[in-house]
Amino acid sequence: MSKILMALSLGMAAAFAVDPAVAGETETSPVAATSATSPNDSKTTDLARPNANHNLLGELAGTWNYVLKISMGPNKPPVETKGVVVRQPIMGGRYFLADFDIEMLPGADGNLEKANFKGKSIEGYDNVKEKFISIWIDNASTGPTIFEGSYDPASRTFTYTGETEPKPGQKTKVREVIKVIDSNHYNLEWYEEHGGHEIKTIEITYTRSPAPSHL
């Protein structure tokens, strides 16, 4: 179960999936909250300001419904469960906080059972390293997991890499691939390295929740 929960951690941090049409924008999608620094300040000072990459993350602020498929092993059908994730900007648009509350996950027998799994991710773009980043915490562990990623505008794909360690010395290399479909849909695939071979263990499809109608 710990492996599944750790995989979910980055999968839910899928907030880095953005509409690639926005990827080339610099001035047309300003961050809502501006920095206190002057536009004439030095380049070094500008590193503290949100930029187009942060604007991209802002495209996914809101509520998303997802369908999660978890592989239970070779020649076995995946187990499917559903949920909702809510994302919102914090720190003046420099970071984005995502909240997850997952009620059901597969148990040892492969059947869904009550899990009450809760987690939070903080996502952003590091102007100094020039990389997207994600920090995950949850109620199933006491240590944060940190990932770094990049974006390929040609394939509309974000790729993140990291390392999980659910037990001391039990480290596993992981890779997450996020494919943007459009502004309301994106898919995620999660891979783990075992015995020198990479195995896909999770697939998630996300759909933006429609805005509530007003009476």
Salt bridges, closest charged atoms under 4 A:
ASP99 OD1 - LYS120 NZ 2.17
ASP101 OD2 - LYS118 NZ 2.89
GLU103 OE1 - LYS114 NZ 3.99
GLU123 OE1 - ARG87 NH2 2.84
GLU148 OE2 - LYS129 NZ 3.38
GLU148 OE1 - LYS131 NZ 3.08
ASP182 OD1 - HIS185 ND1 2.90
GLU189 OE2 - LYS200 NZ 3.49
GLU192 OE1 - HIS194 NE2 2.81
GLU198 OE1 - ARG175 NH2 2.71
GLU203 OE2 - LYS200 NZ 2.53
